[in-house]
Amino acid sequence: MTDAQRLAGALNALVKDPQFSFVKARAAARGDGHVDWPATKALNEDFNADVDGCESFAMNDGSTCEWLSGQVKYRAR
């Protein structure tokens, strides 16, 4: 859970930027060595940036950094 909390904190800081985008969130997550990319790909199999806004990220410790589109923020789960 610590990995997801750390990434959620970093991504939520980016969300406040008026230039924030899905691409910037993904780039920031790529810099985090705790993201489980195969599991993230499976988690976001039906991801559509136009509908979903941003994708969620699966972490190596089994937790998830989840995008809450209605609240426009990330949450560790």
Secondary structure, DSSP 4 states (H G I P E B T S, - for coil): -HHHHHHHHHHHHHHTSTT--HHHHHHHHHT-TTB-HHHHHHHTTT--HHHHSS--EEBTTS-EEEEETTTTEEEE-
